[in-house]
Amino acid sequence: MSQLLQSMHDVLTLAAGGPAVPDFTPTLPDALKTPTGEILGYTAGGGLSGCVLGGLSGWAMIAIGHNSERPTLAARGKAAIVSSGLAAIGIAVTSGLVLGLYSMAKGS
């Protein structure tokens, strides 16, 4: 119970006294954005090309599995296509979020 009372005391003290964090404007160095963007670009490009190759191999597995009457191979191909699509979406979203956060932090 005493921890709850102490927490409430802290909250009320901070509410009455003004901002808890002093005036501070976080900024990123200009030299950080260019290499980070380049690394993210290469990583995203490599990851997306891997997703394309995974999707193509998945379609090939479906074709071979269907024509040779191997349903497990076709099922694996379908799973590979779905996984490649989800991985491509994840790479695109992650790269965009990181670059967006750097842009917002920089204010540009």
C-alpha positions as CSV (number, residue, x, y, z in Angstrom):
1,M,0.0,0.0,0.0
2,S,2.8,2.4,0.7
3,Q,4.2,2.0,-2.8
4,L,0.8,3.0,-4.2
5,L,0.7,6.1,-1.9
6,Q,4.3,7.0,-3.0
7,S,3.4,6.7,-6.6
8,M,0.3,8.8,-6.2
9,H,2.4,11.4,-4.4
10,D,5.0,11.4,-7.2
11,V,2.2,11.8,-9.8
12,L,0.6,14.7,-8.0
13,T,4.0,16.4,-7.4
14,L,4.9,16.2,-11.1
15,A,1.4,17.4,-12.1
16,A,1.7,20.5,-9.9
17,G,5.3,21.3,-10.7
18,G,5.3,21.5,-14.4
19,P,7.1,19.3,-17.0
20,A,9.1,16.4,-15.7
21,V,11.5,16.5,-18.6
22,P,13.5,19.7,-19.2
23,D,13.4,21.4,-22.5
24,F,15.4,19.2,-24.8
25,T,15.2,18.8,-28.6
26,P,16.5,15.4,-29.7
27,T,18.3,15.5,-33.1
28,L,20.1,13.0,-35.2
29,P,23.5,13.8,-36.7
30,D,23.4,14.5,-40.4
31,A,26.2,11.9,-41.0
32,L,23.9,9.1,-39.6
33,K,21.1,9.3,-42.1
34,T,23.0,8.6,-45.3
35,P,24.8,5.4,-44.2
36,T,21.7,4.1,-42.4
37,G,19.6,4.7,-45.6
38,E,22.2,2.9,-47.7
39,I,22.4,-0.1,-45.4
40,L,18.6,-0.3,-45.3
41,G,18.4,0.0,-49.0
42,Y,20.8,-2.9,-49.6
43,T,19.2,-5.0,-46.9
44,A,15.7,-4.3,-48.3
45,G,16.9,-5.0,-51.9
46,G,18.5,-8.3,-50.9
47,G,15.6,-9.4,-48.8
48,L,13.0,-8.5,-51.5
49,S,15.0,-10.4,-54.2
50,G,15.1,-13.4,-51.8
51,C,11.3,-13.1,-51.5
52,V,10.9,-13.1,-55.2
53,L,13.2,-16.1,-55.6
54,G,11.2,-17.9,-52.8
55,G,7.9,-17.1,-54.6
56,L,9.2,-18.3,-57.9
57,S,10.5,-21.5,-56.4
58,G,7.1,-21.9,-54.7
59,W,5.3,-21.7,-58.0
60,A,7.8,-24.2,-59.5
61,M,7.1,-26.6,-56.6
62,I,3.3,-26.3,-57.2
63,A,3.8,-27.0,-60.9
64,I,6.0,-30.0,-60.3
65,G,3.9,-31.3,-57.4
66,H,0.7,-31.0,-59.5
67,N,2.1,-32.6,-62.6
68,S,3.9,-35.5,-60.9
69,E,1.0,-36.1,-58.4
70,R,2.9,-35.2,-55.3
71,P,0.4,-33.2,-53.2
72,T,2.9,-32.6,-50.4
73,L,5.3,-30.9,-52.8
74,A,2.5,-28.7,-54.1
75,A,1.4,-27.9,-50.5
76,R,4.9,-26.8,-49.6
77,G,5.0,-24.6,-52.7
78,K,1.8,-22.9,-51.5
79,A,3.3,-22.3,-48.1
80,A,6.4,-20.9,-49.7
81,I,4.4,-18.4,-51.7
82,V,2.5,-17.2,-48.7
83,S,5.7,-17.0,-46.6
84,S,7.5,-15.0,-49.3
85,G,4.6,-12.5,-49.6
86,L,4.5,-12.0,-45.8
87,A,8.3,-11.6,-45.7
88,A,8.2,-9.0,-48.5
89,I,5.5,-7.0,-46.6
90,G,7.5,-7.2,-43.4
91,I,10.7,-6.0,-45.1
92,A,8.9,-3.1,-46.8
93,V,7.1,-2.0,-43.6
94,T,10.3,-2.2,-41.4
95,S,12.5,-0.3,-43.9
96,G,9.8,2.4,-44.3
97,L,9.3,2.7,-40.5
98,V,13.0,3.1,-39.8
99,L,13.5,5.7,-42.5
100,G,10.3,7.5,-41.5
101,L,11.4,7.7,-37.8
102,Y,14.8,9.1,-38.8
103,S,13.1,11.7,-41.0
104,M,10.7,12.7,-38.2
105,A,13.5,12.9,-35.6
106,K,15.5,15.1,-38.0
107,G,12.4,17.3,-38.7
108,S,12.6,17.1,-42.4
